Structures are given as C-alpha cells and as structure tokens.
Amino acid sequence: MRKPIYVRELTAEEQQSIEAGLRSAEAFTLRRCQIIAASARQEQVPSIARSLGCNEQTVRNAIHAFNGSGVATLTRQSNRPHHITVAFSAEQAEQLKALLHRSPRDFGKSTSVWTLELAAEVSLAEGLTESRVSREAVRTALQRLKVSWKRAKKWITSPDPAYAREKTRATA
C-alpha cells in the first residue's frame, strides 16, 4: 500500500495565498487552492478527489507541484509543449516530397493516388522515419516545404524529356 502524500508545512505567506485563492474567480486557481488546503488539513488523496469531483492523479499532481514550486503552481501556466520534435528533418522532408512524385504503385500499393495516411505508411517502409508517423506529421513536413495538401494527389508526369519545359510554358 502506498504511503499517503500531503503538502509540506505551509508558511504564513503561502497560507494567505491559498486563502485568497479560495475566493478566486479563476477555476484553476480555486481548484488548486482547494486541493492544497485539504491536503494541509491531512485529508488523503482519495477523499480530496471524491469531494472535489476530480481524478486522484490530478490531486497528486497538484500536491507534488506545490511541494516543488510553492504558490507559483496556484495559477495556470502555459500548456504548450516545452519542445517540439519534428518527425521529418529537412533532408527527410525533401525525400518525402520526391517520394510523392512517384506512383504509390512503385511501392506495391494498389492505388495510384497519394493520401497522407499512405505517405506515412510508405515513409516508414522506405526508412524515412524510424517509427510510424501521423498524417498530421506528413502534412506539417510538406507545409514546411511550401507544398499545400488539400486532398489526395495524382501527380501528372510524362516520360517525354521535354515535358517539364512544355508544362512550365503552358502553366506560366
């Protein structure tokens, strides 16, 4: 059985901040202050969670955060990720773009039209990525290359060596 956790001994300033937070209009601050006040009264985590109608892990997280950072944890902080990892490096994104200019049938697929899901599947099979990536990761990689993706793509190509020149002249 786990040893119950409680907040550390509160200072006078922390006690005043918690009492002020109990009158806050901000829901996050109010909830955190309720959790800390209940824990300071030596109430156990399951009891606090039941009385506030929240998850036990939420209570534990609030107690650990308060024990580590004090009253700074009573106000909502940014919930943006601290770091963003990209699924495709710049070189891999270029390889993905080149891959999309080929037919999916070249990779043993039964369709001739690319979808984001299919591009993610083939990029894993071809070793562009180490693990399966989401459709959004493929879309983001293409967006960084200034390639818009609104629907399934069927790239029009020709074996004619003069095709690129003729296409540029016709579409310009």
C-alpha positions in Angstrom: 0.0 0.0 0.0 1.2 3.5 -0.9 2.2 5.9 1.8 -0.3 8.8 1.7 1.1 12.1 0.4 0.5 15.5 1.8 1.7 19.0 1.1 4.6 20.2 3.1 4.2 22.6 6.1 2.8 25.9 4.8 4.4 29.2 5.5 2.2 32.2 6.6 2.5 33.8 3.2 1.5 30.5 1.4 -1.4 30.2 3.8 -2.6 33.7 2.9 -2.2 33.0 -0.9 -4.2 29.8 -0.5 -7.0 31.6 1.4 -7.1 34.4 -1.3 -7.2 31.7 -4.0 -10.2 30.1 -2.4 -12.1 33.3 -3.3 -10.7 33.4 -6.9 -12.9 33.6 -9.9 -10.4 31.6 -11.8 -11.5 27.9 -11.7 -7.9 26.5 -12.0 -6.7 28.6 -9.1 -9.7 27.8 -7.0 -9.3 24.0 -7.6 -5.6 24.0 -6.8 -6.2 26.0 -3.6 -9.0 23.6 -2.5 -6.6 20.7 -3.1 -3.7 22.2 -1.2 -6.0 23.4 1.7 -7.5 19.9 2.1 -4.1 18.3 2.0 -2.8 20.7 4.6 -5.7 19.5 6.8 -4.2 16.0 6.4 -7.0 14.7 4.2 -5.9 11.8 2.0 -5.8 11.9 -1.8 -8.9 9.7 -2.5 -11.0 11.7 -0.1 -9.9 15.0 -1.7 -10.6 13.7 -5.2 -14.1 12.5 -4.2 -15.1 15.7 -2.5 -13.9 17.9 -5.4 -15.1 15.5 -8.2 -11.7 15.1 -9.8 -9.3 12.3 -10.5 -6.9 11.2 -7.8 -3.9 11.7 -10.1 -5.0 15.4 -10.5 -4.7 15.7 -6.7 -1.4 14.0 -6.6 0.0 16.2 -9.4 -1.2 19.4 -7.6 0.4 18.3 -4.3 3.7 17.4 -6.0 3.8 20.6 -7.9 3.1 22.7 -4.8 5.7 20.8 -2.8 8.2 21.6 -5.6 7.4 25.1 -6.7 5.2 26.6 -4.0 2.5 29.2 -4.7 3.6 29.6 -8.3 1.6 26.5 -9.1 -1.7 28.1 -8.0 -2.0 30.0 -11.3 -2.4 28.4 -14.6 0.8 28.2 -16.7 1.1 27.8 -20.4 0.2 24.3 -21.6 2.2 24.5 -24.8 4.8 21.8 -25.2 8.3 22.7 -23.9 9.9 21.3 -27.0 8.6 20.2 -30.3 10.1 17.3 -32.2 9.7 17.1 -35.9 9.0 13.7 -37.5 10.9 14.6 -40.7 14.2 16.5 -40.8 14.7 18.9 -43.7 16.5 16.2 -45.7 13.8 13.6 -44.9 11.1 16.1 -45.9 12.8 16.6 -49.3 13.0 12.8 -49.7 9.3 12.6 -48.8 8.5 15.2 -51.5 10.5 13.2 -54.0 8.7 10.0 -52.9 5.3 11.7 -53.5 6.3 12.4 -57.1 6.4 8.7 -57.8 3.3 6.5 -58.1 2.2 4.6 -55.0 2.2 1.5 -57.2 6.0 1.8 -57.3 5.9 0.8 -53.7 3.5 -2.1 -54.1 0.3 -0.2 -53.3 -3.0 -0.9 -55.1 -3.9 2.8 -55.7 -2.3 5.4 -57.9 -3.4 8.3 -55.7 -1.4 9.5 -52.6 -3.1 10.2 -49.3 -1.4 11.5 -46.2 -2.0 8.1 -44.5 -0.5 6.3 -47.4 2.5 8.7 -47.4 3.1 8.0 -43.7 2.9 4.2 -44.3 5.4 4.3 -47.2 7.8 6.7 -45.5 8.1 4.1 -42.7 8.5 1.2 -45.2 11.2 3.2 -47.1 13.1 4.1 -44.0 12.5 7.8 -44.0 11.2 7.6 -40.4 12.1 5.3 -37.6 8.5 4.8 -36.4 5.0 5.2 -37.8 4.1 8.9 -38.1 0.7 10.5 -38.2 -1.0 12.1 -41.1 -0.5 15.5 -39.4 3.3 14.9 -39.3 3.3 14.3 -43.0 1.1 17.4 -43.7 3.4 19.5 -41.5 6.5 18.3 -43.2 5.0 19.2 -46.6 3.8 22.5 -45.3 7.4 23.4 -44.2 8.4 22.8 -47.9 5.5 25.1 -49.0 3.6 22.2 -50.5 -0.1 22.5 -49.8 -2.1 19.3 -49.3 -5.8 19.7 -49.5 -6.8 16.3 -51.0 -5.4 13.2 -52.5 -2.8 13.9 -55.1 -2.3 12.4 -58.5 0.9 13.8 -59.9 0.9 14.2 -63.7 4.2 13.2 -65.2 5.4 12.1 -68.6 8.4 10.2 -69.8 8.9 12.9 -72.5 12.2 14.7 -71.8 10.7 18.0 -72.9 7.7 17.6 -70.6 9.0 19.8 -67.8 9.8 22.7 -70.2 6.4 22.3 -72.0 4.5 22.1 -68.7 6.2 25.3 -67.4 5.4 27.2 -70.6 1.8 26.0 -70.5 1.1 26.8 -66.9 3.1 30.1 -66.6 
